[in-house]
Amino acid sequence: MSEKPSQSTSVPQGVASLITYFVPLFGGLLFLFLEKENKLVRFHAVQSILLWIFFIIISVVFGWIPGINIILGIFVIAVWLFIMYQALLERNFELPIVGPIARRQVFGGEEPPKPPEE
């Protein structure tokens, strides 16, 4: 069995990672400042912040086009549900565009943690 990484908070890392996405922007900011030791939670916090900023920019740029706003809404909900599921399973799933930025920000040159063995 592998040991769980140390944490600054008492919230289980899967739940903490989920909260970073569940509460847009605020959840990511909250755990980015509260969690100082667990890099998986910090990765999800940074990725969550970048993801929601990306969603806001895309919706401002393309959301005014009739029909596109519905497609964007479905896309945002699908990505949001998928990434919350990945976070709850304690996987360090990188989304395109924002994932590599979040990984570099949190892990630097280090290797990201492997998912827990089931």
C-alpha positions as CSV (number, residue, x, y, z in Angstrom):
1,M,0.0,0.0,0.0
2,S,1.2,3.5,-0.8
3,E,1.0,6.2,1.8
4,K,-1.3,9.2,1.3
5,P,0.6,12.4,0.8
6,S,0.7,14.8,3.7
7,Q,-1.9,17.5,3.8
8,S,-2.4,20.9,5.5
9,T,-6.2,20.4,5.8
10,S,-8.2,17.5,7.2
11,V,-10.3,17.2,4.1
12,P,-9.6,13.9,2.2
13,Q,-7.6,14.7,-1.0
14,G,-10.3,13.4,-3.4
15,V,-13.0,15.5,-1.7
16,A,-10.7,18.6,-1.6
17,S,-9.9,18.1,-5.3
18,L,-13.6,17.8,-6.1
19,I,-14.4,21.0,-4.2
20,T,-11.9,23.0,-6.2
21,Y,-14.0,22.4,-9.3
22,F,-17.5,22.2,-7.7
23,V,-17.4,25.8,-6.4
24,P,-16.2,27.7,-9.5
25,L,-13.1,29.9,-9.0
26,F,-13.7,30.3,-5.2
27,G,-13.1,26.5,-4.5
28,G,-9.8,26.6,-6.4
29,L,-8.7,29.8,-4.7
30,L,-9.7,28.4,-1.3
31,F,-7.6,25.2,-1.6
32,L,-4.7,27.0,-3.3
33,F,-4.3,29.1,-0.2
34,L,-5.2,26.5,2.4
35,E,-3.4,23.4,1.1
36,K,0.3,24.0,1.3
37,E,1.6,20.4,1.2
38,N,-0.6,18.1,-1.0
39,K,0.5,18.8,-4.6
40,L,-2.4,16.8,-6.1
41,V,-5.0,19.1,-4.5
42,R,-2.9,22.2,-5.4
43,F,-2.7,20.9,-9.0
44,H,-6.5,20.6,-9.2
45,A,-6.9,24.0,-7.5
46,V,-4.7,25.7,-10.2
47,Q,-6.3,23.8,-13.0
48,S,-9.8,24.7,-11.7
49,I,-8.9,28.4,-11.6
50,L,-7.5,28.3,-15.1
51,L,-10.4,26.2,-16.4
52,W,-13.0,28.6,-15.1
53,I,-11.1,31.7,-16.5
54,F,-10.9,29.9,-19.8
55,F,-14.7,29.1,-19.8
56,I,-15.5,32.8,-18.9
57,I,-13.3,34.1,-21.8
58,I,-14.7,31.6,-24.3
59,S,-18.3,32.4,-23.3
60,V,-17.7,36.2,-23.6
61,V,-16.1,35.8,-27.0
62,F,-18.5,33.3,-28.5
63,G,-21.5,33.2,-26.2
64,W,-23.4,36.0,-28.1
65,I,-23.6,33.9,-31.3
66,P,-27.1,32.3,-31.5
67,G,-26.9,28.5,-31.0
68,I,-23.2,28.6,-30.0
69,N,-24.2,29.5,-26.4
70,I,-26.2,26.3,-26.1
71,I,-23.4,24.2,-27.4
72,L,-20.9,26.0,-25.1
73,G,-23.2,25.4,-22.1
74,I,-23.4,21.6,-22.9
75,F,-19.6,21.5,-23.4
76,V,-18.9,23.3,-20.1
77,I,-21.3,21.1,-18.1
78,A,-19.8,17.9,-19.7
79,V,-16.2,19.0,-19.0
80,W,-17.1,20.1,-15.5
81,L,-18.7,16.8,-14.6
82,F,-15.9,14.8,-16.1
83,I,-13.1,16.7,-14.3
84,M,-14.9,16.6,-11.0
85,Y,-15.2,12.8,-11.4
86,Q,-11.5,12.5,-12.1
87,A,-10.6,14.7,-9.1
88,L,-12.8,12.6,-6.8
89,L,-10.9,9.5,-7.9
90,E,-7.7,11.3,-7.0
91,R,-6.4,11.2,-10.6
92,N,-4.2,14.0,-11.8
93,F,-5.9,14.3,-15.2
94,E,-4.6,17.1,-17.3
95,L,-7.0,19.0,-19.5
96,P,-5.7,20.3,-22.8
97,I,-4.4,23.9,-22.7
98,V,-4.8,24.6,-18.9
99,G,-3.5,21.2,-17.6
100,P,0.1,21.6,-18.6
101,I,0.2,25.1,-17.3
102,A,-1.2,23.9,-13.9
103,R,1.3,21.0,-13.8
104,R,4.3,23.3,-14.4
105,Q,3.0,25.7,-11.8
106,V,2.6,23.1,-9.1
107,F,5.1,20.3,-9.9
108,G,7.8,22.2,-11.8
109,G,10.2,19.6,-13.1
110,E,9.0,17.0,-10.6
111,E,7.0,13.9,-11.7
112,P,3.3,14.2,-10.8
113,P,1.9,11.6,-8.4
114,K,0.6,8.3,-9.7
115,P,-3.1,7.6,-9.1
116,P,-3.9,5.3,-6.2
117,E,-4.0,1.6,-6.8
118,E,-7.3,0.0,-6.5
